[in-house]
Amino acid sequence: MKQVLVVFHLREGSELEAARLAAADPPFDPEEAGFKRLTVYVTHREAIFVLEGEEPEWSEDDLVDDFLQPALRDRLDEWRKLADVQTWPAHPIFLWESSTGE
């Protein structure tokens, strides 16, 4: 499974609003959009979205480019008020998994 990270560099004082946005249900169906897993981490300086799937880069590009989804457009506008955004593919340098399959 491949990953794409979407990192929002939060502006000072926006942490609580970022946590609220991150905890809200996504304004799209992640599975329908082609993702297998969506995880969000919020620190005092960043909100980090980890999008996982077979081709998450393409899925993320298609999703952001789909201006027919006003709820998604509105949510992205909310994030842009709180932060600067960068997107890049993530390729693990190190990964460890238990051999028990859990």
C-alpha positions as CSV (number, residue, x, y, z in Angstrom):
1,M,0.0,0.0,0.0
2,K,1.3,3.5,-0.9
3,Q,1.0,6.7,1.1
4,V,0.6,10.4,0.4
5,L,1.2,12.9,3.2
6,V,-0.7,16.2,3.2
7,V,0.9,18.5,5.7
8,F,-0.7,21.7,6.9
9,H,1.8,24.0,8.6
10,L,-0.5,25.7,11.1
11,R,-0.5,29.4,11.8
12,E,0.1,30.4,15.4
13,G,-3.1,30.1,17.5
14,S,-4.9,27.8,15.1
15,E,-4.3,24.4,16.9
16,L,-7.8,24.1,18.5
17,E,-9.6,24.9,15.2
18,A,-7.3,22.4,13.4
19,A,-8.1,19.7,15.9
20,R,-11.8,20.4,15.4
21,L,-11.5,20.2,11.6
22,A,-9.4,17.0,11.8
23,A,-11.9,15.3,14.1
24,A,-14.8,16.0,11.8
25,D,-16.0,13.4,9.3
26,P,-14.4,13.9,5.9
27,P,-16.6,15.7,3.4
28,F,-16.2,12.8,1.0
29,D,-16.3,9.0,1.1
30,P,-12.6,7.9,1.5
31,E,-13.2,4.4,0.1
32,E,-15.1,5.7,-2.9
33,A,-12.3,8.2,-3.5
34,G,-9.8,5.3,-3.7
35,F,-8.3,5.3,-0.2
36,K,-7.9,2.2,2.0
37,R,-6.9,4.2,5.1
38,L,-7.0,7.9,6.2
39,T,-5.2,9.0,9.4
40,V,-4.9,12.5,10.8
41,Y,-2.3,13.7,13.3
42,V,-2.4,17.2,14.8
43,T,0.6,18.7,16.6
44,H,1.1,22.2,17.9
45,R,2.5,23.2,14.5
46,E,1.1,20.8,11.9
47,A,-1.9,18.8,10.8
48,I,-0.7,15.7,9.0
49,F,-3.0,13.6,6.8
50,V,-1.8,10.2,5.8
51,L,-3.8,8.9,2.8
52,E,-3.2,5.3,2.0
53,G,-4.2,3.2,-1.0
54,E,-3.1,1.6,-4.3
55,E,-2.5,5.0,-6.0
56,P,-3.1,7.6,-3.3
57,E,-1.3,10.4,-5.2
58,W,-3.8,10.1,-8.1
59,S,-6.7,9.8,-5.8
60,E,-5.7,12.8,-3.8
61,D,-5.2,14.9,-7.0
62,D,-8.5,13.8,-8.4
63,L,-10.3,14.6,-5.1
64,V,-8.8,18.1,-4.8
65,D,-9.5,18.8,-8.5
66,D,-13.2,17.8,-8.2
67,F,-14.8,21.2,-7.8
68,L,-18.2,19.5,-8.1
69,Q,-18.0,18.7,-4.4
70,P,-18.8,21.9,-2.6
71,A,-18.5,20.3,0.8
72,L,-14.9,19.3,0.1
73,R,-14.1,22.8,-1.4
74,D,-15.5,24.5,1.7
75,R,-13.5,22.2,4.0
76,L,-10.3,22.9,2.1
77,D,-11.0,26.6,2.3
78,E,-11.3,26.2,6.1
79,W,-7.9,24.5,6.2
80,R,-6.3,27.2,4.0
81,K,-7.4,29.8,6.6
82,L,-5.5,28.0,9.3
83,A,-2.4,26.8,7.4
84,D,-0.2,26.5,4.4
85,V,-0.4,23.1,2.7
86,Q,2.2,20.9,0.9
87,T,1.6,17.5,-0.6
88,W,4.2,14.9,-1.5
89,P,4.5,11.1,-1.8
90,A,5.8,9.3,1.3
91,H,7.9,6.2,0.8
92,P,8.8,4.4,4.1
93,I,12.5,4.2,4.8
94,F,12.0,1.7,7.6
95,L,8.9,-0.4,8.5
96,W,8.7,-3.1,11.1
97,E,5.7,-5.5,11.5
98,S,5.1,-8.3,13.9
99,S,5.3,-11.7,12.3
100,T,2.1,-12.7,14.1
101,G,0.1,-10.7,11.6
102,E,-1.7,-8.6,14.3
